[in-house]
């Protein structure tokens, strides 16, 4: 027995619009943080035809970016294998500087692992 989606249960256009709005919000938030840190940051958006990493690299090339600054969700284990790390893929294929900044929650979760031993 297979899974079926009930008619009308999934509105693709609504899902696309919600995804676009969330991405625009994150881009604006990241741009503001980068500007506060002294960067000349500009938000960019792109329709993804291949992978997210490919879209990021293509946009960086198109606008002549000297660096790519991106966040990290801090996926580990099985999630990392299944969802793939966009920041890792960008790092592997980039031809310019890439700066990966962990979210405050990710940074806080990593802090105990770096505690100096006495």
C-alpha positions, -999 to +999 in steps of 0.1 A: +000+000+000+015+033-010+011+068+004-012+092-013-017+129-010-053+139-008-064+163-036-060+199-025-038+189+005-007+204-011-007+238-028+026+240-046+023+277-053+015+285-017+045+264-006+068+282-031+056+316-019+062+307+017+096+293+009+105+325-010+093+348+018+113+328+043+144+330+021+140+368+016+137+373+053+169+353+060+187+371+032+177+405+047+187+394+082+221+381+070+227+412+049+220+434+079+244+414+101+271+415+075+267+453+071+269+458+109+302+439+107+315+463+081+309+443+049+294+458+018+267+431+016+238+429-009+210+403-007+206+382-039+180+357-048+180+330-074+157+304-087+174+271-080+178+250-111+204+226-096+217+224-061+216+253-035+254+253-035+255+256-073+230+286-071+252+303-045+284+298-065+267+310-097+254+342-080+288+349-065+303+346-100+275+367-116+280+396-093+318+393-090+317+387-052+351+387-036+338+364-009+308+343+001+296+346+037+270+320+047+255+304+078+257+269+091+229+249+106+254+225+123+240+193+110+257+162+122+254+124+118+226+110+098+210+145+091+242+157+076+243+126+053+207+129+043+203+166+039+238+174+028+257+204+040+253+233+016+282+252+033+304+221+028+295+218-008+302+255-014+336+252+003+345+222-019+337+240-052+344+277-045+370+297-063+369+325-038+370+331-001+341+314+018+333+324+054+309+300+073+294+315+104+275+292+128+242+304+142+243+314+179+225+282+188+251+261+169+280+280+184+266+275+219+262+238+214+298+235+202+313+256+231+314+228+257+335+206+233+362+233+233+364+237+270+400+236+281+410+206+301+428+212+334 
